[in-house]
Amino acid sequence: MVDEPDLVIEPNGVARSVAASATALSAYPGSYRLAVAAPGMLLFGEAGGAAGTRARVLMAGEIVTRMTIMEVINVIATANWRGTMLVATPDWERRLFFDQGALKGASSSAVDDRLGEVVFRSGAISRRDLERVVADLSPNDRFGEALVARGIIDQAQLFQFLQKQCVEIFHGALLAGEGHYVFQLPMDSDEPVGAQMHIPIHGLLMEGVQRIDEMALFRERVPSNQMCPVPVPDAPAPKKLDETAEALLRHCDGHRSIEDLARITGHGEFATTKAVYHLLQAKMVTLRRAANIDTDTVARLVAAFNEVMQDIFIAVATYGGVAQTRATLDAWIEGSGYGPFFGQGMDDFGCVDAALITKALIAVEHESPVEALHQALHELAAFALFSATTTLPRDQELTLARDVNRRLKQIRIE
């Protein structure tokens, strides 16, 4: 895949921006000088101005391996430099503010790095409450202060979450495998960092290296945080479990994903994944894939089949056959193996509840639960039509069969 250009330089030296990049470049009006012209790369710096009013770049380059950012930050920490590091990839930008060998603050364009997402993943707020708080914010409101004002967290917890957010942004920057970085000295025009932190860089780097190495090991057995740990019945417990593993075992039920458990226990994804890995090693849990249930698709399928079933029940009701038809269908459901899909079964009109079915599907271990439901509903409707033949006159039976079969052909998952 060839990247689209942002700037085109004609053979006569005239430069023009491509339309797609014009909006981004419009945020930086002014005069620039060509600081470095290297094969394949140009570096421009703002022209004129005193040292404190223009950007002064100490390091800039391309991210060529996953070790690039780690090595650059190690240089910054060793040299005790003060300034801002921008790490830019095709998907996000993260800014790290360094001073006195410590991370003083961080910002990010990645959605997962937002303070609300950090608080949500820590289990301190539900998704519904998070969305409600965000919806109520005015342009001048701060999310963290809004949480404190609502009593969801206190001031001390807010500071902890802000610190955790900085750490996660830092670790996210370390994972960059492509893109570019720039480290520049502070300028007079720099806006102050929000909440001042002081987190030693060397400690963050050591933790980052550990996370990268261990996650590579964990992924051999735990391929995704969407996997669901399932407790092994009567598994002998090891002599000692750490706090994270004990909390995980208390909450894992075979349906909660690692992501869910990390949020419920408040231990975070890395610690939870590590605990799952060791529990797998101890043969205390197994893993299953989380059920991929599209609730809208389930609701649409169920509504379409309910209309068909209602018409069948209305037809047999004319001849007093509802009770017999329903009893026959209940017996068929019980013996068909589709019982778990239908929850509490049908009502007096032959309909099933979409919400109950969705809940039941989550508990069913199946590679493609929605496809299996589609098949089950088809078979149920076909058997309901067959059962109606014992009640309906021949001419009405044929008319109903043509109508039902035509409508069943039109009901598809997509």
Buried (B, 14 or more C-beta within 10 A) or exposed (E): EEEEEEEEEEEEEEEEBEEEBEEEEEEEEEEEEEBEEEEEEEBBBBEEBEEEEBBEBBBBEEBEEEBBBBEBBBEBBEEEBBBBBBBBBEEBBBBBBBBEBBBBBBBBEBEEBBBBBBBBBBBBBEEEBBEEBEEEEEEEEEBBEBBBEEEBBEEEBBBBBBBBBBBBBBBBBBBBEBBBBBBBBBBEEBEEBBBEBEBEBEEBBEBBEEBBEBBEEBEEEBEEBEBBBBBBEEBEEEEEBEEBBEBBBEEBEBBBBBBBBBBBBBBBBBBBBBBBBBBBEBEBBBBBBBBEBEEEBBBBBBEBBBEBBBBBBEBBBEEEBBEBBBEBBBEBBEEBEBBBBBBEBBBEBBBBBBEBBBEBBEEBEBEEBBEBBBEBBBBBBBBBBEBBEEBBEEEBBEEBBEBBEEBBEEBEEE
